[in-house]
C-alpha cells in the first residue's frame, strides 16, 4: 500500500510539474504576443501621426515648408493683384496693311500695359534649371511650385486677356512668368510679330521690341530676352493642329532657349512639337482675332 501511495504521490507531483511547465509556456506566449501587439500598435500610431502631419500639419497654408519656396509664394501673392483696377488705355496706332506679306509687324499696335500672375500652389514642387546668359542676370529660384493652375491676366491697350496657366504641367515656365511679372517685366511691351498664312499666331514678350519699332528698326524686334534661358516642357505630340486656337505657348530659337517671348494662337495651327504649351486663353481671344483681321505692315 505504501508503495502504491508513493507511486500515486510521485505521479501527482509529475503531473503538477508538467502543468506548471505548460502554464509557464502559455504565460510566455501571452507576453510575447502582447509585446508584438504593442510594437505593432506603436508603429501604426506612428505612421498615422506622420501622415496626419503631412496632410494637416506643418504649414497652415498648404504650401511647401521650404523657406525659399514659401518666400516665393508670399512674394507672388503680394504681386498677384498688381494689375487690378488698371483699364485698357485704348491707345495705339493702326497702320495700313500690306499685300502679299505673311508675317511681320501687326498693323494694329498691341501694347501689354500690365501683366500679373495669380499665387502659385506649392503643394508640390519641381526642380528647374535657369541659365543666366551673361553670368550676372538674376534667375528664378531653382525649385518652383508645381501644383494646380494659375491665372494670367494681361491688360492690353485693346482689352483684357486672361489665360489658365498649367503650372503642374509647365512649372518652370509658369515660375519664370511669376518671377518676371511681379517686377513689371512685361509692362509696356509691344507685340511685335503677327503671322497670317499657315501659322496663325501673335507673338509678344520681347522687352526690346517696342524700342526697336519706335526707332524705325522693326526688323530688330524679336531678339530680346530676360537674360536667362531654360528648357522646354509640356510640348504636344506631332499632329495636325497640335497648337489649337486659344493656346498660349513659348517661342524659342532652338532647344533649351526658351525665355520670355510667347505666342497666342488665334486659329488652329500645326507646328513642330518644340514649343512649351503654357496654358489656354480663357477670355479675350477675340482681341487677338481682331488684330489678326487688321493684317500686317
C-alpha positions in Angstrom: 0.0 0.0 0.0 2.8 2.3 0.9 4.5 1.6 -2.3 1.3 2.4 -4.3 0.7 5.6 -2.3 4.3 6.6 -3.1 3.7 5.9 -6.7 0.5 8.0 -6.8 2.3 10.8 -5.0 5.1 10.7 -7.4 2.7 10.7 -10.4 0.8 13.6 -8.9 4.0 15.6 -8.4 5.0 14.8 -12.0 1.5 16.0 -13.3 1.8 19.2 -11.3 5.3 19.8 -12.7 4.0 19.3 -16.2 1.1 21.6 -15.6 3.4 24.2 -14.1 5.7 24.0 -17.2 2.7 24.3 -19.6 1.3 27.3 -17.6 4.7 29.0 -17.8 4.9 28.3 -21.6 1.4 29.8 -22.0 2.4 32.8 -19.9 5.5 33.4 -22.1 3.4 33.1 -25.3 1.0 35.7 -24.0 3.8 38.0 -23.0 5.4 37.7 -26.5 2.0 38.2 -28.2 1.3 41.3 -26.1 4.8 42.7 -26.8 4.4 42.2 -30.6 0.9 43.7 -30.5 2.2 46.7 -28.5 5.0 47.3 -31.0 2.6 47.0 -33.9 0.2 49.4 -32.3 3.0 51.9 -31.8 4.1 51.5 -35.4 0.5 52.1 -36.6 0.2 55.1 -34.3 3.5 56.5 -35.5 2.5 56.1 -39.2 -0.9 57.7 -38.6 0.8 60.6 -36.9 3.3 61.0 -39.8 0.6 61.0 -42.4 -1.6 63.3 -40.4 1.3 65.8 -40.1 1.9 65.5 -43.9 -1.7 66.3 -44.6 -2.7 68.7 -41.9 0.3 69.9 -40.1 3.4 72.0 -40.5 2.0 74.7 -42.7 -1.5 76.1 -42.4 -1.4 77.5 -46.0 -0.9 74.1 -47.6 2.3 75.3 -49.3 5.8 73.9 -49.2 7.7 74.3 -45.9 11.0 75.2 -47.7 11.6 78.8 -46.6 12.8 79.9 -50.0 9.7 78.5 -51.7 7.5 79.9 -49.1 9.1 83.4 -49.7 8.5 82.9 -53.4 4.8 82.2 -52.8 4.5 85.2 -50.4 6.1 87.5 -53.0 3.9 86.2 -55.7 0.8 86.6 -53.6 1.8 90.2 -52.9 2.1 90.9 -56.6 -1.0 88.9 -57.7 -3.3 91.9 -57.8 -0.9 94.5 -59.2 -2.9 95.0 -62.4 -6.3 95.1 -60.6 -8.1 98.3 -61.4 -6.0 99.1 -64.5 -8.2 99.8 -67.5 -7.1 99.4 -71.1 -5.8 102.7 -72.4 -7.2 102.4 -76.0 -4.0 103.9 -77.3 -2.1 102.6 -80.2 -2.0 103.4 -83.9 -3.5 101.5 -86.8 -1.4 101.4 -90.0 -2.1 100.2 -93.5 -2.0 96.5 -94.2 0.5 95.4 -96.9 -0.4 93.0 -99.7 1.3 89.7 -100.1 3.1 89.5 -96.7 2.5 86.6 -94.4 4.3 87.8 -91.3 5.6 90.9 -89.8 4.6 93.8 -87.5 0.9 93.9 -86.8 -1.0 96.8 -88.4 -2.7 97.4 -85.1 -0.3 98.3 -82.3 -0.7 95.9 -79.4 0.8 97.0 -76.0 1.0 94.9 -72.9 0.1 97.5 -70.3 0.2 95.2 -67.3 0.6 91.5 -66.7 0.0 89.7 -63.5 0.0 86.0 -62.3 -2.1 84.6 -59.5 -0.5 83.0 -56.5 1.1 79.6 -57.3 0.3 76.4 -55.4 3.4 74.9 -53.8 1.8 71.7 -52.5 4.2 70.1 -55.0 7.4 71.4 -56.4 9.8 70.8 -59.3 13.4 71.4 -59.9 14.2 73.8 -62.7 17.5 74.9 -64.4 17.6 78.5 -65.4 20.8 79.6 -67.0 22.0 83.2 -66.9 23.1 84.2 -70.3 25.7 86.7 -69.1 26.5 85.2 -65.7 25.1 88.1 -63.9 21.4 88.4 -64.9 19.1 87.2 -62.0 17.3 84.0 -62.5 14.2 82.5 -60.8 14.5 80.0 -57.9 15.7 76.6 -58.9 12.7 75.0 -57.1 9.3 76.1 -58.3 5.7 75.4 -57.3 4.3 72.6 -59.4 0.7 72.0 -58.4 -2.6 73.0 -59.9 -3.1 76.0 -62.2 -2.6 79.8 -62.1 -4.4 82.6 -63.9 -2.6 85.1 -66.1 -4.2 88.5 -66.7 -2.9 90.7 -69.4 -4.2 94.2 -69.7 -3.6 95.3 -73.3 -4.3 98.7 -74.8 -7.2 97.0 -76.7 -8.7 95.0 -73.8 -8.0 92.4 -71.2 -6.9 88.8 -72.0 -6.9 86.1 -69.4 -5.4 82.6 -69.5 -5.4 79.4 -67.5 -1.7 78.5 -66.8 -0.9 74.9 -66.5 1.5 75.2 -63.5 1.6 71.5 -62.8 2.4 70.7 -66.4 4.9 73.5 -67.1 6.2 74.5 -63.6 9.5 76.1 -64.8 7.8 78.2 -67.4 5.0 79.2 -65.0 7.6 80.0 -62.4 9.5 82.2 -64.8 6.4 84.2 -65.6 5.5 84.6 -62.0 9.1 85.8 -61.3 9.1 88.3 -64.2 5.5 89.6 -63.8 5.9 90.6 -60.2 8.6 93.1 -61.1 6.6 94.5 -64.1 8.9 93.0 -66.7 6.1 92.7 -69.3 4.5 96.1 -68.6 4.8 98.5 -71.6 6.0 95.8 -74.0 4.7 95.7 -77.6 3.6 92.6 -79.5 6.0 92.6 -82.5 5.0 89.7 -84.8 1.8 88.5 -86.5 1.6 85.6 -88.8 -1.5 85.2 -91.1 -0.8 82.4 -93.5 -0.4 78.7 -92.5 0.6 79.7 -89.0 -1.8 81.9 -87.1 -0.1 83.5 -84.0 0.5 86.8 -82.4 3.9 87.0 -80.7 4.8 89.1 -77.7 7.2 89.1 -74.8 10.3 90.8 -76.2 11.4 93.6 -73.8 13.2 95.4 -76.6 10.6 95.2 -79.3 8.9 98.4 -78.6 12.1 100.4 -78.6 13.1 98.8 -81.9 9.8 99.6 -83.5 9.8 103.2 -82.3 13.3 103.6 -83.5 12.2 102.7 -87.0 14.0 99.3 -87.0 11.2 96.8 -86.5 13.4 94.1 -88.0 15.4 94.2 -84.8 12.4 93.2 -82.8 12.3 89.6 -81.6 15.8 89.2 -80.3 15.2 90.3 -76.7 15.2 88.0 -73.6 15.0 88.2 -69.8 18.8 87.5 -69.6 18.3 83.8 -68.9 17.0 80.7 -70.7 15.7 77.3 -69.9 14.4 74.1 -71.4 11.1 73.3 -73.0 8.3 71.4 -71.2 4.7 70.3 -71.8 5.2 70.0 -75.5 2.4 68.4 -77.6 2.7 65.4 -79.9 3.5 65.8 -83.6 0.0 66.0 -85.0 -2.3 68.1 -87.1 -3.4 71.3 -85.3 -1.3 70.4 -82.3 -1.4 74.0 -81.2 -5.2 74.7 -81.3 -6.8 78.1 -81.2 -6.5 79.7 -77.8 -3.2 78.1 -76.9 -0.6 80.3 -75.3 2.9 78.9 -76.0 6.5 79.8 -75.7 8.7 80.9 -78.6 12.3 79.8 -78.8 15.4 79.9 -81.0 16.2 76.2 -80.6 16.2 73.6 -77.9 16.9 75.0 -74.4 16.5 78.6 -75.4 13.0 79.4 -74.0 13.0 82.9 -72.5 10.1 85.4 -72.1 8.7 85.5 -75.7 5.3 83.8 -76.1 2.7 83.5 -78.8 -1.1 83.3 -78.8 -2.6 81.0 -81.3 -5.8 82.5 -82.8 -6.6 79.8 -85.3 -5.7 76.0 -85.2 -2.0 75.8 -86.2 0.3 72.9 -86.9 3.9 73.3 -85.7 6.8 71.1 -84.8 6.3 69.9 -81.2 9.1 72.1 -80.0 7.3 74.8 -78.1 6.2 74.7 -74.5 2.4 75.0 -74.0 2.0 77.3 -71.1 -1.8 77.4 -71.0 -5.1 78.3 -72.7 -6.8 81.7 -73.3 -10.0 81.8 -71.2 -11.1 85.3 -72.4 -10.0 88.0 -74.8 -9.1 85.7 -77.8 -11.4 88.0 -79.8 -8.9 90.8 -79.3 -6.2 88.8 -81.0 -8.6 87.8 -83.8 -9.3 91.5 -84.4 -5.6 92.3 -84.5 -5.1 89.4 -87.0 -8.0 90.6 -89.2 -6.4 94.1 -89.5 -3.3 92.4 -91.0 0.4 93.2 -91.1 2.5 96.1 -92.2 
